[in-house]
Amino acid sequence: MKTMKIALVAAAATVALSGAAMAQELKLSPNIAFTSDYVFRGISQTQEDPAIQGGLDLTYGTFYAGVWGSNVDFGVKDPDLEVDIYAGVKPTLGDTSFDFGVLYYGYRKDKNGAPGANSYTELKAAASHTFGPATLGAAVYYSPEWPGKGGDATYVEGNAALPLTKRFTVSGAVGHQEIENYTSYNTWNVGVGYLVGENLTVDVRYHDTDEHGLGKIYDSRVAVSLKAAF
């Protein structure tokens, strides 16, 4: 089953790649952000404390690659820094955009000092379609080995965004995280983004899960983020 899932994602990426038109322009885009709480799929990654984040994206036609980092706090002797590396292709077909990629989530000072205890890889397949001003999307992420010997894991998400004005956009998502050897859960978020300037955005977002019994990092929360992208 694992091999089949990987093969399907790889095949989709290959098809998209073969049909992609290359624009001969290499572009580097840095970004930096501050958030009151780093929330990933409904779960606080910083024990509800703030985080400073930043990344660098490279694009060439439909191809993209990048690196992104943030401070994290998973507990005593656990990682204090997350560094993600990713790459993929984003072809379009009419008003529909696709995203086929691979992501590696890496951590400094991994669990009990053992490299790789929390680090893992995911494959991604996503699509979004515009309906007038609105955008609706869906995404699937698959990992052949979740951290802590969790087995294979799949995250499925539906999302939407609607600009209210030239500066205000409301957006949200509903997702389900399925982990072979751990508790699976549902998560959702909704928020409003405000374009302060050409490169600066403020986002206020409510996050929640249906597994509050697993600890406070699964509880409902509101996170405020300020991001500058260039």
Buried (B, 14 or more C-beta within 10 A) or exposed (E): EEEEBBEBBEEBBEEBBEEBEEEEEEEEEEBEBBBBBBBBBBBBBBBBEBBEBBBEBBBEBBBBBBBBBBBBBBEEEBBEEBBBBBBBBBBEEEEEBBBBBBBBBBBBBBBEEEEEBBBBBBBBBBBBBBEEEEBBBBBBBBBBBBBEEBBBBBBBBBBBBBBEEEEEBBBBBBBBBBBBEBEBBEBBBBBBBBBEEEEEBBBEBBBBBEBEEEEEBBBEBBBBBBBBBE
